[in-house]
Amino acid sequence: MHSLALIAASLPLLAAAWDSKLCNNVGGCSTSTWRTQMPFRCPDGTRQNILETGRTLNAMSDGNYSVVTDRAEFPAACLNGPTPGAADTLAVVVSPNGQNNYYFLTGECTSEKLATTDCYIESDNRFQFHLCQVVDPTGGVCTLNTSAGKCESYGDVRKECVGWTPEQVEEPCTFNGEANNCR
C-alpha cells in the first residue's frame, strides 16, 4: 500500500480535475504545469516533503484553495520562473505543517454554462495552475533541497524512514529532470 502511494505521488500530475470556483463559480477544468521531485526546506526549520507538496497540488486541482485578493500578499517572484499575469487568479493552500503554498491559475473563461463537469469531455474554461512559492509560517521563503535523501524527500511513507529526523545523515538522492533514484 505504501509503495503504491509513493509511486502515485511521484508521478507527474497529468489529469485534469473539475474546479467549481473557476470562472466566477461556473467552473472549469484545471491541470498542473509542474510537479517538484524535491522537498522544500524552510528558514524556520520546517520542511515540506514531495508527498506533502503533492497534497497541495491535489487541493488546487480540486478547488480546495483560498483566493488571494491582494497582490501585495502574493510573492513577487516565483521559484520556477513564470509569474502571474494581471488576469490570473492568485491562490494559496496551507500545508499541514503551516507552509503557504502559493499558486496562480492561468486560463480563459469561454463559457457561462457548461454541459458537463467531466474534464475528459469538457473543453471550455480550461486552466493551468502553477506553483509559485512555498513560504513558511514566519514569512521565510522555502527552497528546494537538491541534496535531500529518501527520508527527507518522502517522509515516513517509506517504512525505513519512520522516526527519521533532520539530524540523521542521508545519502542524497540523484535528481535528473523528472526522475530521481529515491523512489
Protein Blocks (a to p, Z undefined) as FASTA:
>chain_A
ZZmmmmmmmpccfbdcddfkgghhnopcdddfbdcfbdcddfkopacdfklmmmmmmmmm
nopacddfblklpcfbdfklpacdfkbccdddddfkopacddddddddfbfbdfbfcfkl
pmghiacdddfbdcdfkopacdddfkbcfklmnommbmklgoiafklccdddddehjbcf
kZZ
